Amino acid sequence: MASSSLKSTPLSPSTPLASSKHLSQSQKSPLQSSSSEITSPHTPNATPSQNPTFTPARILTPDLCDILSNQIAPSDTDDPAFIPFLRCAQEQLAAYKSLLVQVQNDENAPALVQATHDSPQTNRHRKSLKQPKELVRITASSQEHVSRWREVNRRARNAYESLRCYYHLQHITDPQVRETTKVKVLRSDLKAFTELHKLGPQLVPYLQADKRIVGPIPGVEIGDIFFHRAELCLLGLHGPIQAGIGYAPGVFVEENEPIAASIVASGGYEDDRELEEDVLLYTGSGGKGRNDSHVSADQSLERGNLALERSMNYRIEVRVIRGMKLEPNSGRKLYVYDGLYRVVDCRRGNGQSGCLVYQFKLLRIQGQNQLGSKTIRIAIETKAKLAENIIPSGYVSPDISGGKEAIPVLLFNDVDKNNHPMYGPMMYEYLKSPEYPFSSKVSAMKGCQCRPTCSDKCPCKERNGGTFAYDNGILLHGRPIVYECGNNCHCAATCSNRVTQRGIRYQLEVFRSRDTHWGLRSLDPIQAGTFICEFSGDVVLRDMVKQGSEFQTVLIDPRKFPMRWHHWGNLSAVFPEWKPFESPVVEEQPEYFLDVSRRNNVACYISHSEYPNAFIQFVLYSHDDVKFPRMAVFAMENIPPLRDITLDYGCSTDLDEGDNSMEGE
């Protein structure tokens, strides 16, 4: 039984894998092994001739690839949102050039575009080409390529989450919208996906809707979490919105047989079982009603069930996503990507209901990272022990904040045995929030008169450009400064415009890291756009720092953080007329540093990354001086439990007045 060993073009949108002609009709695989390291991303004919004519005049040349690559090279003047797309295009041109160099001197090399001796221009006037009846595998050749794909995927997910919040807030605040939709509860998650799906490759540069894609999705890591199933569809991780089996129909496969690409295992059938850590017993589809795990009719070998059986026959890997309940009594589910499995057995027998059901045994492919679902279970078990005052192994302190935070901040160290109270985070005084220097130039922020929560005419809303900054605690879009309700406001502490001042809402833990000395992570899944924590330390005026250099190794500079908030909630790709920053432009920059050498808090242990999963958003609520904003940390993407929280701190260390590191990426 054959399996594929073909390496696809790095970062190629799609690489057709033709069927092997050397296998028997009963065993031939839709994926072909090939001696060519790089193949064309677009092959118009599913079955190339044995010795097609190579026609250089009809395709790119190596020199032309270099010229085009130089012309699209990213520059400082380019919009940061398009830089990943330009780099991806350069990678594709480099792949084409490499292939051209390989085949130029080889008479028997297959042409990129098939031609015949008698009609070299056969396809010139063809209006459209049928999609090749071949499966597709996408691979990234290096970690750098994976990081670039991840950045592109994250921006697509950011747009989805921002659009979902936009539709939800619009539905509950605009009577005209409610009258138009004529529904009491709007499925904003599905509406956002529908709108983004229309953009297609404009948003995600590979065909996320291509049902032929099998294997891993570049930029999606094992352990990644999703709060809505529509996100799975957006990235091409799983095709159908509701069905548990995603597959390529027979019309897309040369053998005219459906091939499964992914499954969502969320316990929807009563016969589902997890036999071992890497072994899953998955019940086929059909035979039951919606939202009912009880099977009331026999299942048949068709559609998704047939696709899984055929995947077993051809040994094609299947992406597995697990659905897990966020809370025992909650209907909300969290979806986690657990990696690639192979179907190793298929049986039909009587289920618990007595009806005939198909059961597929899936075995996880070795060599992958730890199961994301296992990591989540570890976090859940740890929280359960802590709730019973049981300190699990490796935990040094149950709360380094000393009760100053609403939720205890844990300290974990399983790297070394140096757990002395004056070692690491324990040697500093914990300061929940910075104390800003009030003077005659700093006045308290004027408060609103709203009761019990802010209304549409709230002056705090007007400070934010006429729109509220949050929707159910999720930041709608990044701004130069977010104005929250302050101490002088009459609204309740539960007001929707009070988010960062409530303190941390996740079970955070500072942990000893082999890579970054110390780091910060959470035992809870963190949703994109939500508040994580705030930087705290002793406030030092910039003028004081210039008088000496003793502070430079212990200072956090608000100016050094790149403006990644610029990308959060930017809906210009969906609504060209959308104005991303309607709040007043802030011309003045922060005039202080945070000295964390003696007093600090949990945020000071966040690690640096060029591809961070969190960003800094300036916030004001206790005063109105824009030179002293609070540095609030928000999630840039969904962060799974026990994954490092990272920020881009900027790389410049110059303290001169003219230095401005708060520029775009």
NORPEFEN-V346558 format. One record per pair of residues at least 6 apart in sequence whose ideal C-beta (glycine too) atoms are under 7 Angstrom apart, sorted by the first residue. I is the first residue (numbers start at 0). J is the second residue. If there is no record, write none. Layout:
I & J
I & J
//
This chain:
0 & 26
0 & 314
1 & 19
1 & 22
1 & 28
1 & 32
2 & 28
2 & 314
3 & 16
3 & 28
3 & 30
3 & 31
3 & 32
3 & 136
4 & 32
5 & 16
5 & 31
5 & 32
5 & 33
6 & 36
6 & 138
7 & 14
7 & 38
7 & 136
7 & 137
7 & 138
8 & 14
8 & 37
8 & 38
8 & 40
8 & 91
8 & 94
9 & 90
9 & 94
9 & 139
9 & 140
9 & 144
10 & 87
10 & 90
10 & 91
10 & 139
10 & 144
10 & 148
11 & 40
11 & 91
11 & 94
11 & 137
12 & 40
12 & 204
12 & 205
12 & 206
13 & 40
13 & 135
13 & 137
13 & 205
13 & 206
13 & 209
14 & 38
14 & 40
14 & 135
14 & 136
14 & 137
15 & 42
15 & 131
15 & 133
15 & 135
16 & 30
16 & 31
16 & 133
16 & 134
16 & 135
16 & 136
17 & 31
17 & 45
17 & 46
17 & 133
18 & 27
18 & 29
18 & 31
18 & 133
18 & 253
18 & 254
19 & 27
19 & 28
19 & 31
19 & 32
22 & 28
28 & 313
29 & 133
29 & 134
29 & 252
29 & 253
29 & 254
29 & 258
29 & 313
30 & 134
30 & 315
37 & 94
37 & 97
37 & 98
39 & 98
39 & 111
40 & 91
42 & 131
43 & 112
43 & 122
43 & 128
44 & 113
45 & 131
45 & 132
45 & 133
45 & 253
47 & 109
47 & 113
48 & 113
50 & 107
51 & 109
51 & 110
51 & 113
51 & 114
52 & 110
52 & 114
52 & 115
52 & 116
53 & 102
53 & 108
53 & 110
54 & 110
54 & 114
54 & 119
57 & 112
57 & 114
58 & 111
58 & 112
59 & 95
59 & 99
60 & 99
61 & 96
61 & 99
61 & 100
64 & 92
64 & 95
64 & 96
67 & 92
68 & 89
68 & 92
68 & 93
71 & 85
71 & 88
71 & 89
72 & 89
73 & 82
73 & 85
73 & 86
77 & 85
79 & 663
79 & 664
80 & 154
80 & 566
83 & 147
83 & 150
83 & 151
84 & 204
86 & 147
87 & 147
87 & 204
90 & 144
102 & 108
112 & 122
114 & 121
115 & 121
130 & 251
132 & 251
132 & 252
132 & 253
133 & 211
133 & 253
134 & 211
134 & 213
134 & 247
134 & 252
134 & 258
135 & 209
135 & 211
135 & 212
136 & 213
136 & 214
137 & 205
137 & 212
137 & 216
137 & 217
139 & 145
139 & 148
139 & 217
145 & 217
145 & 218
146 & 610
148 & 217
148 & 218
149 & 218
149 & 610
150 & 610
151 & 203
151 & 204
151 & 218
152 & 218
152 & 219
152 & 234
153 & 635
153 & 636
154 & 566
155 & 202
155 & 203
155 & 233
155 & 234
156 & 230
156 & 233
156 & 527
156 & 636
157 & 527
157 & 566
157 & 567
158 & 195
158 & 202
158 & 570
158 & 572
158 & 573
159 & 191
159 & 192
159 & 195
159 & 230
159 & 233
160 & 527
160 & 528
161 & 475
161 & 476
161 & 568
161 & 570
162 & 191
162 & 194
162 & 195
162 & 570
162 & 573
163 & 187
163 & 188
163 & 191
164 & 470
164 & 473
164 & 475
165 & 475
165 & 570
166 & 185
166 & 187
166 & 190
166 & 191
167 & 185
167 & 187
167 & 470
168 & 470
169 & 176
170 & 176
170 & 177
170 & 180
170 & 185
170 & 187
188 & 227
188 & 229
189 & 229
192 & 229
192 & 232
192 & 233
194 & 573
195 & 202
195 & 233
195 & 573
196 & 208
198 & 572
199 & 208
200 & 206
201 & 572
202 & 572
207 & 233
207 & 234
207 & 235
209 & 235
210 & 238
210 & 247
210 & 248
210 & 251
211 & 247
211 & 251
212 & 235
212 & 260
213 & 258
213 & 260
213 & 315
213 & 316
214 & 316
214 & 339
215 & 339
216 & 234
216 & 235
216 & 236
219 & 234
219 & 236
219 & 336
221 & 336
221 & 337
221 & 338
221 & 367
221 & 368
221 & 371
222 & 335
222 & 336
222 & 368
222 & 371
222 & 374
222 & 639
222 & 642
223 & 336
223 & 371
223 & 639
224 & 333
224 & 334
224 & 335
224 & 524
224 & 637
224 & 639
225 & 231
225 & 334
225 & 637
226 & 333
226 & 526
226 & 637
228 & 240
228 & 334
229 & 240
231 & 237
231 & 320
231 & 334
232 & 238
232 & 240
236 & 261
236 & 318
236 & 320
236 & 336
237 & 245
237 & 261
237 & 263
237 & 320
238 & 245
238 & 261
239 & 245
242 & 284
242 & 303
243 & 262
243 & 263
243 & 267
243 & 284
244 & 259
244 & 262
244 & 284
244 & 303
244 & 306
244 & 307
245 & 260
245 & 261
246 & 257
246 & 258
246 & 259
246 & 260
246 & 303
246 & 306
247 & 257
247 & 258
247 & 260
248 & 257
249 & 255
249 & 256
249 & 257
252 & 258
256 & 309
257 & 302
257 & 305
257 & 306
257 & 309
258 & 306
258 & 309
258 & 310
258 & 313
258 & 315
259 & 303
259 & 306
259 & 307
259 & 310
259 & 317
260 & 317
260 & 318
261 & 317
261 & 318
261 & 320
262 & 281
262 & 317
262 & 319
263 & 320
263 & 322
263 & 334
264 & 271
264 & 279
264 & 281
264 & 319
264 & 321
264 & 322
265 & 321
265 & 322
265 & 332
267 & 292
268 & 282
268 & 292
268 & 294
269 & 292
269 & 293
269 & 294
269 & 351
270 & 282
270 & 350
270 & 351
270 & 356
270 & 358
271 & 280
271 & 281
271 & 282
272 & 280
273 & 279
274 & 280
276 & 370
276 & 373
277 & 362
277 & 363
278 & 360
278 & 362
279 & 319
279 & 340
279 & 361
280 & 358
280 & 360
281 & 359
281 & 361
282 & 356
282 & 358
283 & 298
283 & 304
283 & 356
283 & 357
283 & 359
284 & 303
284 & 304
285 & 298
285 & 299
285 & 304
286 & 294
286 & 295
286 & 296
286 & 297
286 & 298
286 & 354
286 & 356
287 & 293
287 & 294
287 & 295
293 & 352
294 & 350
294 & 352
294 & 354
294 & 356
295 & 352
295 & 354
296 & 354
297 & 354
297 & 355
298 & 304
298 & 355
298 & 356
298 & 357
300 & 308
300 & 357
304 & 357
307 & 342
307 & 345
307 & 359
308 & 345
310 & 317
310 & 342
311 & 342
311 & 343
311 & 345
314 & 341
316 & 339
316 & 340
316 & 341
316 & 364
317 & 339
317 & 340
317 & 341
317 & 342
317 & 361
318 & 339
319 & 337
319 & 338
319 & 340
319 & 361
320 & 334
320 & 335
320 & 336
320 & 337
321 & 335
321 & 337
321 & 372
322 & 332
322 & 334
323 & 332
323 & 333
323 & 335
323 & 372
323 & 375
324 & 332
325 & 331
325 & 332
325 & 333
333 & 524
335 & 371
335 & 372
335 & 375
335 & 639
336 & 371
337 & 370
337 & 371
337 & 372
338 & 363
338 & 367
339 & 364
339 & 367
340 & 361
340 & 362
340 & 363
340 & 364
341 & 361
341 & 362
341 & 364
342 & 359
342 & 361
343 & 360
343 & 362
344 & 360
345 & 357
345 & 359
346 & 358
347 & 355
347 & 357
348 & 355
349 & 355
350 & 356
371 & 639
374 & 639
374 & 640
374 & 641
375 & 639
375 & 640
377 & 641
378 & 522
378 & 640
378 & 641
381 & 391
381 & 522
382 & 506
382 & 522
384 & 391
385 & 397
390 & 397
393 & 411
393 & 412
393 & 413
394 & 409
394 & 410
394 & 411
395 & 410
395 & 411
395 & 412
395 & 418
396 & 410
396 & 425
397 & 407
397 & 409
398 & 407
398 & 408
399 & 408
399 & 410
399 & 424
399 & 425
399 & 429
399 & 509
400 & 407
400 & 408
400 & 429
400 & 431
401 & 429
403 & 429
403 & 431
404 & 431
404 & 502
404 & 503
405 & 502
405 & 503
406 & 503
406 & 504
406 & 506
408 & 507
408 & 508
408 & 509
408 & 601
409 & 508
410 & 424
410 & 508
410 & 509
411 & 508
411 & 510
411 & 511
412 & 418
412 & 511
413 & 511
414 & 511
414 & 513
415 & 511
423 & 517
424 & 509
424 & 517
424 & 604
427 & 597
427 & 598
427 & 599
428 & 597
428 & 598
429 & 600
430 & 535
430 & 536
430 & 598
430 & 599
430 & 600
431 & 535
431 & 600
432 & 533
432 & 535
433 & 535
433 & 536
433 & 538
433 & 593
434 & 538
435 & 538
435 & 622
435 & 627
436 & 538
437 & 622
440 & 624
441 & 622
441 & 624
441 & 627
442 & 622
442 & 623
443 & 487
443 & 622
444 & 485
444 & 487
444 & 619
444 & 620
444 & 621
444 & 622
444 & 623
445 & 487
446 & 485
446 & 487
446 & 488
446 & 489
447 & 453
447 & 457
447 & 458
447 & 459
447 & 484
447 & 488
447 & 489
447 & 490
448 & 489
449 & 457
449 & 489
449 & 490
450 & 489
450 & 490
451 & 490
451 & 491
452 & 490
452 & 491
452 & 494
452 & 495
453 & 459
453 & 460
453 & 484
453 & 490
453 & 494
453 & 495
453 & 496
459 & 482
459 & 484
459 & 488
459 & 496
460 & 466
460 & 467
462 & 482
463 & 478
463 & 481
463 & 482
463 & 582
464 & 581
464 & 582
465 & 581
467 & 495
467 & 496
468 & 474
468 & 475
468 & 481
468 & 496
469 & 475
469 & 495
469 & 496
469 & 498
472 & 498
472 & 529
472 & 530
473 & 526
473 & 528
473 & 529
474 & 528
474 & 567
474 & 568
474 & 616
474 & 633
475 & 568
476 & 567
476 & 568
476 & 569
476 & 579
477 & 564
477 & 565
477 & 567
477 & 568
477 & 616
478 & 580
478 & 582
479 & 580
479 & 582
479 & 584
479 & 585
479 & 617
480 & 585
480 & 617
480 & 618
480 & 619
480 & 625
480 & 628
481 & 616
481 & 618
482 & 619
483 & 496
483 & 497
483 & 498
483 & 499
483 & 500
483 & 618
483 & 620
484 & 490
484 & 494
484 & 496
484 & 497
484 & 620
485 & 620
485 & 621
486 & 621
498 & 530
499 & 530
499 & 533
499 & 618
499 & 629
499 & 631
500 & 620
503 & 532
505 & 521
505 & 523
505 & 525
505 & 531
506 & 521
506 & 522
506 & 523
507 & 519
507 & 521
507 & 532
507 & 601
508 & 520
508 & 522
509 & 517
509 & 519
509 & 601
509 & 604
510 & 518
510 & 520
511 & 517
512 & 518
515 & 606
517 & 604
518 & 604
518 & 606
518 & 643
519 & 601
519 & 604
519 & 605
519 & 644
520 & 641
520 & 642
520 & 643
520 & 644
521 & 638
521 & 640
522 & 640
523 & 640
524 & 637
524 & 639
524 & 640
525 & 531
525 & 634
525 & 637
525 & 638
526 & 634
526 & 637
527 & 634
527 & 635
527 & 636
527 & 637
528 & 567
528 & 633
528 & 634
529 & 633
529 & 634
530 & 631
530 & 633
531 & 613
531 & 632
531 & 633
531 & 634
531 & 644
532 & 601
532 & 602
532 & 632
533 & 602
533 & 629
533 & 630
533 & 631
533 & 632
534 & 555
534 & 593
534 & 602
534 & 603
534 & 630
535 & 599
535 & 600
535 & 602
536 & 555
536 & 593
536 & 594
536 & 595
536 & 598
536 & 599
536 & 603
537 & 593
537 & 594
537 & 597
537 & 598
538 & 591
538 & 593
539 & 550
539 & 554
539 & 591
539 & 592
539 & 594
540 & 590
540 & 591
541 & 590
541 & 591
541 & 592
544 & 550
544 & 554
544 & 592
544 & 654
545 & 654
550 & 592
550 & 594
553 & 594
553 & 595
553 & 596
554 & 592
554 & 593
554 & 594
555 & 592
555 & 593
555 & 595
556 & 592
557 & 589
557 & 630
558 & 588
558 & 589
558 & 659
558 & 660
558 & 661
559 & 648
559 & 649
559 & 651
559 & 660
560 & 615
560 & 647
560 & 648
560 & 649
560 & 661
561 & 647
561 & 649
561 & 662
561 & 664
562 & 661
562 & 662
562 & 663
563 & 614
563 & 635
563 & 647
563 & 664
564 & 614
564 & 615
564 & 616
565 & 663
567 & 614
567 & 635
569 & 579
570 & 577
571 & 577
571 & 579
585 & 625
587 & 625
587 & 626
588 & 661
589 & 626
589 & 627
589 & 628
590 & 626
591 & 627
595 & 603
602 & 632
605 & 632
605 & 644
605 & 645
605 & 646
606 & 643
606 & 645
607 & 645
607 & 646
607 & 647
607 & 648
608 & 645
608 & 647
609 & 647
611 & 635
611 & 645
611 & 646
611 & 647
612 & 634
612 & 635
612 & 636
612 & 638
612 & 644
612 & 645
613 & 632
613 & 633
613 & 634
613 & 635
613 & 644
613 & 645
613 & 646
614 & 633
614 & 635
615 & 630
615 & 632
615 & 646
616 & 631
616 & 633
617 & 628
617 & 629
617 & 630
618 & 628
618 & 629
618 & 631
619 & 628
619 & 629
632 & 646
638 & 644
649 & 660
651 & 658
651 & 660
//
